[in-house]
Structures are given as C-alpha cells and as structure tokens.
C-alpha cells in the first residue's frame, strides 16, 4: 500500500517528531535536576 507522502517528507516528519519528543524529555530532565539541586542547596 503506497502512501501519499514521498519518502523525503516522511523522513522530515519523523525527524521533527523525534526532535520534539527528545527536546521535551530533555527539558523535563533539566527541570527535574535543577529543582533537585535547588532542594539540595537550600
């Protein structure tokens, strides 16, 4: 079954989705570690 999107468009979409998920997890990780360090320092 052929998709309507060419392979290049699918690859770009997957790249952007992966980047969005990865950056969001990184932001969550940095927020958690920063609050953890603030709790340790205070």
N, C-alpha and C positions, 0 to 999 in steps of 0.2 A: 504494500500500500504506500503510494508516494505522497509525501506531504506537500503542501502548497509553498512552504518556505524553502528557499535554497539552503544548501549546507552552510554557506558562509553566514547567513542570517541566523541560523540555529546556533552556530558556534558563538556568534557575538552575543546572542541572548543568554546562552548558558554561561558565558564569561561574565556578563553583567550580573546575573542572578547569583553566581558563585561569589563574586566580589562583594555584592551587597550582604549576603549571609555572613561571609568571612569578616567583613568590616564591622558588622553589628555584633558578632561574637567577640571581636577584639575590643570594641568599645565597652561591652558589658564586662569583659575580663578586667580592663583597666579601671573601670569604675569600682568594681568589687575590690581590687587590690588597693586602690587609692583609699577607699573608706577603711579597709583593714589596717593600712599603715597609719591612717589618722587615728584610729582607735588605739593602736599600739603607742603612738607618740603622745597622745593626750593622757 
